[in-house]
Amino acid sequence: MIYGAATVSALLAIMLAINVVGLIQALRGTIPRNSIVGFRTRATQRSDASWAAGQRVGWSVRALLIPVYAIGLGLTISMSVIGGIWSALVPIVASCAVLDILDSAVAIVLANRAAMR
């Protein structure tokens, strides 16, 4: 595998794993209220119940990216085997980055709303 493709594949695999683990922990309610991991807003930090509600909704929205990262990872690996990786790598990375930013923004807003209920 080409060096750049290996790096991108590793990053996509890490993002995929973060989203899967985050979703599982949020649905189980096992993400403790903290200042490092999770959707941290004033509303979600208000109480343990607000925290749990915000995390459940926020990570559920983040779950929408799981297929995006899986497809991106598959395409990156496939293109590195077939060849022409650089022509495919830029749109894959750009698409994942844009979708991640948009999804994060929506997840934060919805997590905050869920925590305020």
N, C-alpha and C positions, 0 to 999 in steps of 0.2 A: 504494500500500500504506500502511496506517495506520502511524504512527510506532512505536507499541509492537510491532506485528506485524513491522515491519522489524528492530527490535532483537532480538526473539526469534528471528526467522529467521536473522539473522546469528550469534547465539550457537549455535543448533542446527547451523548449517553449520560453524562453527568446531569444535564438539565432534565432529561427524561426520568432519571432516578429520583432527583429532588422532588419533582412533581408527583410521582407515584407514592413515595414515602410520605410526603406532606399530606396528600389526600387521605391515605390510610390512617395516619395519626390523627388528622382532623376529624374524620368520621368516627374514630374510636374515642375521641375526646382526650387524647393523651399528650397534646401539646400544652405544657404548662405555661401559665402567663409569665412572660419574660420580656427582656428588652433587646433580644437578638433575633429570634426566629418567629415568623408569623406575621399576620397583618396587625400592625401596631398603630392604632389611632387613639385619640382620647376616649372615644366611645368603647373600643374593645378593651382598653386597659381599666375601665371603670369597675368591673367585677369579674369573678370567675365565670359567671353565667354569660355575661356579655362577651367575654373572651372566647368561650366555647362556641357561641352562636356565630360570631364573626369569623372564626377560623373555619368552621364547617362550611359556611357560604363561600368564603374567599377561596378556600382550597378546592371546592367543587367547581368554581369558575376556572381556576388554574388547571383543572383536570381536562379542560377542553384542549389544552396544548399537548397532552400526552400523544395523541395520534400525529400531531404536527411534528414533534420531535422524533417519533418512531419512523415516520415517512422520510424525514430529512436524513436521519441516520442511515436508513436503507438506501436512499438515493446516493448519499455520499460514498458509501462502501461500494455500491454498484458502479458508480461512475469512475471510481479509482481503479476498479478491475477492468472495465471496458476501455477507459482512456478518456482524454478530454476533460479531465477533472476541473481545471480552472474555469472553463466556460460554464460548468454546472455549479461549481462551488459558490460563486458570488450570489446568484439568485437564491440558492438554498439558505445560505447564511443570512442574507438580507431579509428574506421572507420570515424566517424564524425569529429574527431580532424584532422586526416590526410587529409581528403577531404577539410576541412576548410582551412588548411595551404596552400595546393596546389591551391585552388580556390582563396585565397587571393593574392598569388603571381602572378597568371595570371591576376587577376583583376587590380592589381597595375600597371603592365606592360602595359596592354591595356588602362587603364585610362590615363597613362602618354603619350602614343602614340596619343590617341585621342586629348589630350590637346595641343600637339605640332603641330597639323595640322592647 
